[in-house]
Amino acid sequence: MNNFTAIIHDYGHPDVTPAVIDQMPHGTAFGAPTESEIELAELPVERLPSVEQIRFTDSGTEGVMIAIKAARAFTERPKIVKIEGAYHGSYDFTEVRLDSSPTNWGDMPASIPCARGTPRGVLDDVIAFPFKDVETLRALFSVYGDTIAGG
């Protein structure tokens, strides 16, 4: 199941395979940015006026974790808002109400853990709302808005 949702060019793509083979002698995984990463990051920064910086991550989970941490650091607020039942990665904060079902939909803002052992503090800092339920989202912001870092 390695990268089962991340490989957009299929396996063995005729344009990708030679590029991977050419890269192998130079390495494939590094703990710090490389020159080729910097060059790649410059492309969207140059092309998209709203993009000032790029942070590459190893997975979507890691990207969401970093985004949550950045939102909390910037706002100095603890809570995040997420869509009930939506997958946002394998991270305690994103798994709250991940596996909710019609039997408990809409019983907001009760936080339901996906995994046993999820700390109470995690559950206290995640607010989930039903997909496309703008009224519930507005109500949540009216009650918790001054504690919400992002979503």
Biotite code that builds the C-alpha atoms (Angstrom):
import biotite.structure as struc

atoms = struc.array([
    struc.Atom([0.000, 0.000, 0.000], chain_id="A", res_id=1, res_name="MET", atom_name="CA", element="C"),
    struc.Atom([3.080, 2.244, -0.121], chain_id="A", res_id=2, res_name="ASN", atom_name="CA", element="C"),
    struc.Atom([2.018, 5.542, -1.765], chain_id="A", res_id=3, res_name="ASN", atom_name="CA", element="C"),
    struc.Atom([-1.222, 4.002, -2.994], chain_id="A", res_id=4, res_name="PHE", atom_name="CA", element="C"),
    struc.Atom([-2.834, 7.434, -3.278], chain_id="A", res_id=5, res_name="THR", atom_name="CA", element="C"),
    struc.Atom([0.238, 9.543, -3.980], chain_id="A", res_id=6, res_name="ALA", atom_name="CA", element="C"),
    struc.Atom([1.604, 8.089, -7.226], chain_id="A", res_id=7, res_name="ILE", atom_name="CA", element="C"),
    struc.Atom([-0.206, 10.153, -9.873], chain_id="A", res_id=8, res_name="ILE", atom_name="CA", element="C"),
    struc.Atom([1.905, 8.983, -12.838], chain_id="A", res_id=9, res_name="HIS", atom_name="CA", element="C"),
    struc.Atom([1.364, 5.251, -12.280], chain_id="A", res_id=10, res_name="ASP", atom_name="CA", element="C"),
    struc.Atom([4.211, 2.810, -11.804], chain_id="A", res_id=11, res_name="TYR", atom_name="CA", element="C"),
    struc.Atom([6.955, 2.584, -14.404], chain_id="A", res_id=12, res_name="GLY", atom_name="CA", element="C"),
    struc.Atom([5.821, 5.667, -16.350], chain_id="A", res_id=13, res_name="HIS", atom_name="CA", element="C"),
    struc.Atom([8.137, 6.033, -19.393], chain_id="A", res_id=14, res_name="PRO", atom_name="CA", element="C"),
    struc.Atom([9.001, 9.659, -18.563], chain_id="A", res_id=15, res_name="ASP", atom_name="CA", element="C"),
    struc.Atom([9.365, 9.180, -14.809], chain_id="A", res_id=16, res_name="VAL", atom_name="CA", element="C"),
    struc.Atom([11.446, 5.988, -14.683], chain_id="A", res_id=17, res_name="THR", atom_name="CA", element="C"),
    struc.Atom([14.515, 7.422, -16.501], chain_id="A", res_id=18, res_name="PRO", atom_name="CA", element="C"),
    struc.Atom([14.398, 10.551, -14.315], chain_id="A", res_id=19, res_name="ALA", atom_name="CA", element="C"),
    struc.Atom([14.384, 8.401, -11.166], chain_id="A", res_id=20, res_name="VAL", atom_name="CA", element="C"),
    struc.Atom([17.277, 6.296, -12.473], chain_id="A", res_id=21, res_name="ILE", atom_name="CA", element="C"),
    struc.Atom([19.269, 9.475, -13.256], chain_id="A", res_id=22, res_name="ASP", atom_name="CA", element="C"),
    struc.Atom([18.658, 10.758, -9.714], chain_id="A", res_id=23, res_name="GLN", atom_name="CA", element="C"),
    struc.Atom([19.673, 7.572, -7.881], chain_id="A", res_id=24, res_name="MET", atom_name="CA", element="C"),
    struc.Atom([23.448, 8.248, -7.821], chain_id="A", res_id=25, res_name="PRO", atom_name="CA", element="C"),
    struc.Atom([22.723, 11.667, -6.246], chain_id="A", res_id=26, res_name="HIS", atom_name="CA", element="C"),
    struc.Atom([20.449, 10.301, -3.485], chain_id="A", res_id=27, res_name="GLY", atom_name="CA", element="C"),
    struc.Atom([16.699, 10.212, -2.971], chain_id="A", res_id=28, res_name="THR", atom_name="CA", element="C"),
    struc.Atom([15.989, 11.162, 0.644], chain_id="A", res_id=29, res_name="ALA", atom_name="CA", element="C"),
    struc.Atom([17.686, 13.855, 2.665], chain_id="A", res_id=30, res_name="PHE", atom_name="CA", element="C"),
    struc.Atom([17.111, 15.389, 6.085], chain_id="A", res_id=31, res_name="GLY", atom_name="CA", element="C"),
    struc.Atom([17.723, 18.922, 4.883], chain_id="A", res_id=32, res_name="ALA", atom_name="CA", element="C"),
    struc.Atom([16.817, 20.856, 1.718], chain_id="A", res_id=33, res_name="PRO", atom_name="CA", element="C"),
    struc.Atom([18.861, 20.149, -1.410], chain_id="A", res_id=34, res_name="THR", atom_name="CA", element="C"),
    struc.Atom([19.670, 22.379, -4.348], chain_id="A", res_id=35, res_name="GLU", atom_name="CA", element="C"),
    struc.Atom([17.171, 20.544, -6.577], chain_id="A", res_id=36, res_name="SER", atom_name="CA", element="C"),
    struc.Atom([14.436, 21.029, -3.937], chain_id="A", res_id=37, res_name="GLU", atom_name="CA", element="C"),
    struc.Atom([15.180, 24.738, -3.794], chain_id="A", res_id=38, res_name="ILE", atom_name="CA", element="C"),
    struc.Atom([15.010, 24.978, -7.588], chain_id="A", res_id=39, res_name="GLU", atom_name="CA", element="C"),
    struc.Atom([11.697, 23.105, -7.606], chain_id="A", res_id=40, res_name="LEU", atom_name="CA", element="C"),
    struc.Atom([10.263, 25.317, -4.842], chain_id="A", res_id=41, res_name="ALA", atom_name="CA", element="C"),
    struc.Atom([11.176, 28.452, -6.770], chain_id="A", res_id=42, res_name="GLU", atom_name="CA", element="C"),
    struc.Atom([8.834, 27.522, -9.641], chain_id="A", res_id=43, res_name="LEU", atom_name="CA", element="C"),
    struc.Atom([5.471, 27.959, -7.842], chain_id="A", res_id=44, res_name="PRO", atom_name="CA", element="C"),
    struc.Atom([6.831, 30.899, -5.855], chain_id="A", res_id=45, res_name="VAL", atom_name="CA", element="C"),
    struc.Atom([7.659, 32.658, -9.146], chain_id="A", res_id=46, res_name="GLU", atom_name="CA", element="C"),
    struc.Atom([4.394, 31.666, -10.843], chain_id="A", res_id=47, res_name="ARG", atom_name="CA", element="C"),
    struc.Atom([1.847, 32.187, -8.062], chain_id="A", res_id=48, res_name="LEU", atom_name="CA", element="C"),
    struc.Atom([1.722, 35.624, -6.441], chain_id="A", res_id=49, res_name="PRO", atom_name="CA", element="C"),
    struc.Atom([0.071, 34.277, -3.280], chain_id="A", res_id=50, res_name="SER", atom_name="CA", element="C"),
    struc.Atom([2.846, 31.717, -2.645], chain_id="A", res_id=51, res_name="VAL", atom_name="CA", element="C"),
    struc.Atom([5.827, 33.115, -0.783], chain_id="A", res_id=52, res_name="GLU", atom_name="CA", element="C"),
    struc.Atom([7.450, 29.955, 0.525], chain_id="A", res_id=53, res_name="GLN", atom_name="CA", element="C"),
    struc.Atom([7.269, 26.206, -0.022], chain_id="A", res_id=54, res_name="ILE", atom_name="CA", element="C"),
    struc.Atom([7.768, 23.487, 2.592], chain_id="A", res_id=55, res_name="ARG", atom_name="CA", element="C"),
    struc.Atom([8.094, 19.996, 1.168], chain_id="A", res_id=56, res_name="PHE", atom_name="CA", element="C"),
    struc.Atom([6.937, 17.115, 3.359], chain_id="A", res_id=57, res_name="THR", atom_name="CA", element="C"),
    struc.Atom([7.144, 13.349, 3.146], chain_id="A", res_id=58, res_name="ASP", atom_name="CA", element="C"),
    struc.Atom([3.395, 12.853, 3.390], chain_id="A", res_id=59, res_name="SER", atom_name="CA", element="C"),
    struc.Atom([0.063, 14.604, 3.565], chain_id="A", res_id=60, res_name="GLY", atom_name="CA", element="C"),
    struc.Atom([-0.110, 13.709, 7.256], chain_id="A", res_id=61, res_name="THR", atom_name="CA", element="C"),
    struc.Atom([3.166, 15.515, 7.880], chain_id="A", res_id=62, res_name="GLU", atom_name="CA", element="C"),
    struc.Atom([2.002, 18.507, 5.837], chain_id="A", res_id=63, res_name="GLY", atom_name="CA", element="C"),
    struc.Atom([-1.199, 18.808, 7.885], chain_id="A", res_id=64, res_name="VAL", atom_name="CA", element="C"),
    struc.Atom([0.749, 18.407, 11.162], chain_id="A", res_id=65, res_name="MET", atom_name="CA", element="C"),
    struc.Atom([3.045, 21.270, 10.171], chain_id="A", res_id=66, res_name="ILE", atom_name="CA", element="C"),
    struc.Atom([0.082, 23.419, 9.090], chain_id="A", res_id=67, res_name="ALA", atom_name="CA", element="C"),
    struc.Atom([-1.644, 22.869, 12.458], chain_id="A", res_id=68, res_name="ILE", atom_name="CA", element="C"),
    struc.Atom([1.535, 23.734, 14.342], chain_id="A", res_id=69, res_name="LYS", atom_name="CA", element="C"),
    struc.Atom([2.051, 26.857, 12.216], chain_id="A", res_id=70, res_name="ALA", atom_name="CA", element="C"),
    struc.Atom([-1.540, 28.005, 12.769], chain_id="A", res_id=71, res_name="ALA", atom_name="CA", element="C"),
    struc.Atom([-1.190, 27.550, 16.523], chain_id="A", res_id=72, res_name="ARG", atom_name="CA", element="C"),
    struc.Atom([2.156, 29.329, 16.612], chain_id="A", res_id=73, res_name="ALA", atom_name="CA", element="C"),
    struc.Atom([0.851, 32.239, 14.530], chain_id="A", res_id=74, res_name="PHE", atom_name="CA", element="C"),
    struc.Atom([-2.457, 32.699, 16.368], chain_id="A", res_id=75, res_name="THR", atom_name="CA", element="C"),
    struc.Atom([-1.376, 31.491, 19.825], chain_id="A", res_id=76, res_name="GLU", atom_name="CA", element="C"),
    struc.Atom([-4.699, 29.629, 19.947], chain_id="A", res_id=77, res_name="ARG", atom_name="CA", element="C"),
    struc.Atom([-5.121, 25.903, 20.668], chain_id="A", res_id=78, res_name="PRO", atom_name="CA", element="C"),
    struc.Atom([-8.200, 24.672, 18.788], chain_id="A", res_id=79, res_name="LYS", atom_name="CA", element="C"),
    struc.Atom([-8.556, 23.444, 15.234], chain_id="A", res_id=80, res_name="ILE", atom_name="CA", element="C"),
    struc.Atom([-11.733, 22.922, 13.229], chain_id="A", res_id=81, res_name="VAL", atom_name="CA", element="C"),
    struc.Atom([-12.133, 19.978, 10.888], chain_id="A", res_id=82, res_name="LYS", atom_name="CA", element="C"),
    struc.Atom([-14.807, 18.355, 8.769], chain_id="A", res_id=83, res_name="ILE", atom_name="CA", element="C"),
    struc.Atom([-16.527, 15.446, 10.487], chain_id="A", res_id=84, res_name="GLU", atom_name="CA", element="C"),
    struc.Atom([-15.648, 12.091, 8.931], chain_id="A", res_id=85, res_name="GLY", atom_name="CA", element="C"),
    struc.Atom([-13.032, 13.581, 6.576], chain_id="A", res_id=86, res_name="ALA", atom_name="CA", element="C"),
    struc.Atom([-9.534, 12.128, 6.354], chain_id="A", res_id=87, res_name="TYR", atom_name="CA", element="C"),
    struc.Atom([-6.834, 14.703, 7.065], chain_id="A", res_id=88, res_name="HIS", atom_name="CA", element="C"),
    struc.Atom([-3.975, 12.301, 7.820], chain_id="A", res_id=89, res_name="GLY", atom_name="CA", element="C"),
    struc.Atom([-2.925, 9.902, 10.571], chain_id="A", res_id=90, res_name="SER", atom_name="CA", element="C"),
    struc.Atom([-2.381, 12.286, 13.451], chain_id="A", res_id=91, res_name="TYR", atom_name="CA", element="C"),
    struc.Atom([-4.294, 12.405, 16.735], chain_id="A", res_id=92, res_name="ASP", atom_name="CA", element="C"),
    struc.Atom([-5.690, 15.880, 16.048], chain_id="A", res_id=93, res_name="PHE", atom_name="CA", element="C"),
    struc.Atom([-6.884, 15.000, 12.539], chain_id="A", res_id=94, res_name="THR", atom_name="CA", element="C"),
    struc.Atom([-8.398, 11.668, 13.515], chain_id="A", res_id=95, res_name="GLU", atom_name="CA", element="C"),
    struc.Atom([-10.979, 13.113, 15.914], chain_id="A", res_id=96, res_name="VAL", atom_name="CA", element="C"),
    struc.Atom([-14.436, 12.229, 14.540], chain_id="A", res_id=97, res_name="ARG", atom_name="CA", element="C"),
    struc.Atom([-12.773, 10.501, 11.601], chain_id="A", res_id=98, res_name="LEU", atom_name="CA", element="C"),
    struc.Atom([-14.902, 7.395, 11.856], chain_id="A", res_id=99, res_name="ASP", atom_name="CA", element="C"),
    struc.Atom([-18.145, 8.980, 12.926], chain_id="A", res_id=100, res_name="SER", atom_name="CA", element="C"),
    struc.Atom([-21.291, 7.438, 11.492], chain_id="A", res_id=101, res_name="SER", atom_name="CA", element="C"),
    struc.Atom([-24.909, 8.440, 10.876], chain_id="A", res_id=102, res_name="PRO", atom_name="CA", element="C"),
    struc.Atom([-25.681, 7.351, 14.440], chain_id="A", res_id=103, res_name="THR", atom_name="CA", element="C"),
    struc.Atom([-23.699, 10.268, 15.871], chain_id="A", res_id=104, res_name="ASN", atom_name="CA", element="C"),
    struc.Atom([-23.587, 12.808, 13.054], chain_id="A", res_id=105, res_name="TRP", atom_name="CA", element="C"),
    struc.Atom([-24.476, 16.261, 14.182], chain_id="A", res_id=106, res_name="GLY", atom_name="CA", element="C"),
    struc.Atom([-24.072, 15.752, 17.940], chain_id="A", res_id=107, res_name="ASP", atom_name="CA", element="C"),
    struc.Atom([-21.694, 18.683, 17.950], chain_id="A", res_id=108, res_name="MET", atom_name="CA", element="C"),
    struc.Atom([-19.248, 19.486, 19.311], chain_id="A", res_id=109, res_name="PRO", atom_name="CA", element="C"),
    struc.Atom([-18.635, 16.105, 20.988], chain_id="A", res_id=110, res_name="ALA", atom_name="CA", element="C"),
    struc.Atom([-15.138, 14.925, 20.094], chain_id="A", res_id=111, res_name="SER", atom_name="CA", element="C"),
    struc.Atom([-14.937, 11.213, 19.369], chain_id="A", res_id=112, res_name="ILE", atom_name="CA", element="C"),
    struc.Atom([-11.483, 9.594, 19.171], chain_id="A", res_id=113, res_name="PRO", atom_name="CA", element="C"),
    struc.Atom([-10.575, 7.321, 16.284], chain_id="A", res_id=114, res_name="CYS", atom_name="CA", element="C"),
    struc.Atom([-8.042, 5.367, 18.335], chain_id="A", res_id=115, res_name="ALA", atom_name="CA", element="C"),
    struc.Atom([-8.112, 4.171, 21.918], chain_id="A", res_id=116, res_name="ARG", atom_name="CA", element="C"),
    struc.Atom([-5.722, 6.117, 24.097], chain_id="A", res_id=117, res_name="GLY", atom_name="CA", element="C"),
    struc.Atom([-6.203, 9.473, 22.375], chain_id="A", res_id=118, res_name="THR", atom_name="CA", element="C"),
    struc.Atom([-5.374, 12.063, 25.051], chain_id="A", res_id=119, res_name="PRO", atom_name="CA", element="C"),
    struc.Atom([-8.242, 14.130, 26.481], chain_id="A", res_id=120, res_name="ARG", atom_name="CA", element="C"),
    struc.Atom([-6.338, 17.316, 25.586], chain_id="A", res_id=121, res_name="GLY", atom_name="CA", element="C"),
    struc.Atom([-6.446, 16.342, 21.914], chain_id="A", res_id=122, res_name="VAL", atom_name="CA", element="C"),
    struc.Atom([-10.193, 15.806, 22.071], chain_id="A", res_id=123, res_name="LEU", atom_name="CA", element="C"),
    struc.Atom([-10.661, 19.151, 23.831], chain_id="A", res_id=124, res_name="ASP", atom_name="CA", element="C"),
    struc.Atom([-8.769, 21.014, 21.098], chain_id="A", res_id=125, res_name="ASP", atom_name="CA", element="C"),
    struc.Atom([-10.574, 19.643, 18.024], chain_id="A", res_id=126, res_name="VAL", atom_name="CA", element="C"),
    struc.Atom([-13.962, 20.871, 16.860], chain_id="A", res_id=127, res_name="ILE", atom_name="CA", element="C"),
    struc.Atom([-15.612, 18.927, 14.048], chain_id="A", res_id=128, res_name="ALA", atom_name="CA", element="C"),
    struc.Atom([-18.571, 20.007, 11.958], chain_id="A", res_id=129, res_name="PHE", atom_name="CA", element="C"),
    struc.Atom([-20.607, 18.250, 9.256], chain_id="A", res_id=130, res_name="PRO", atom_name="CA", element="C"),
    struc.Atom([-19.500, 18.732, 5.649], chain_id="A", res_id=131, res_name="PHE", atom_name="CA", element="C"),
    struc.Atom([-21.144, 21.763, 3.993], chain_id="A", res_id=132, res_name="LYS", atom_name="CA", element="C"),
    struc.Atom([-23.012, 22.705, 7.195], chain_id="A", res_id=133, res_name="ASP", atom_name="CA", element="C"),
    struc.Atom([-22.278, 26.428, 7.120], chain_id="A", res_id=134, res_name="VAL", atom_name="CA", element="C"),
    struc.Atom([-24.763, 27.246, 9.875], chain_id="A", res_id=135, res_name="GLU", atom_name="CA", element="C"),
    struc.Atom([-23.092, 24.875, 12.328], chain_id="A", res_id=136, res_name="THR", atom_name="CA", element="C"),
    struc.Atom([-19.693, 26.240, 11.361], chain_id="A", res_id=137, res_name="LEU", atom_name="CA", element="C"),
    struc.Atom([-20.863, 29.806, 12.012], chain_id="A", res_id=138, res_name="ARG", atom_name="CA", element="C"),
    struc.Atom([-22.299, 28.749, 15.373], chain_id="A", res_id=139, res_name="ALA", atom_name="CA", element="C"),
    struc.Atom([-19.025, 27.062, 16.322], chain_id="A", res_id=140, res_name="LEU", atom_name="CA", element="C"),
    struc.Atom([-17.039, 30.190, 15.457], chain_id="A", res_id=141, res_name="PHE", atom_name="CA", element="C"),
    struc.Atom([-19.433, 32.370, 17.445], chain_id="A", res_id=142, res_name="SER", atom_name="CA", element="C"),
    struc.Atom([-18.836, 30.215, 20.524], chain_id="A", res_id=143, res_name="VAL", atom_name="CA", element="C"),
    struc.Atom([-15.169, 29.187, 20.089], chain_id="A", res_id=144, res_name="TYR", atom_name="CA", element="C"),
    struc.Atom([-13.820, 31.769, 17.639], chain_id="A", res_id=145, res_name="GLY", atom_name="CA", element="C"),
    struc.Atom([-11.349, 33.377, 20.019], chain_id="A", res_id=146, res_name="ASP", atom_name="CA", element="C"),
    struc.Atom([-9.719, 29.958, 20.661], chain_id="A", res_id=147, res_name="THR", atom_name="CA", element="C"),
    struc.Atom([-9.583, 28.636, 17.081], chain_id="A", res_id=148, res_name="ILE", atom_name="CA", element="C"),
    struc.Atom([-6.167, 28.574, 15.420], chain_id="A", res_id=149, res_name="ALA", atom_name="CA", element="C"),
    struc.Atom([-7.345, 27.292, 12.061], chain_id="A", res_id=150, res_name="GLY", atom_name="CA", element="C"),
    struc.Atom([-8.990, 24.493, 10.180], chain_id="A", res_id=151, res_name="GLY", atom_name="CA", element="C"),
])
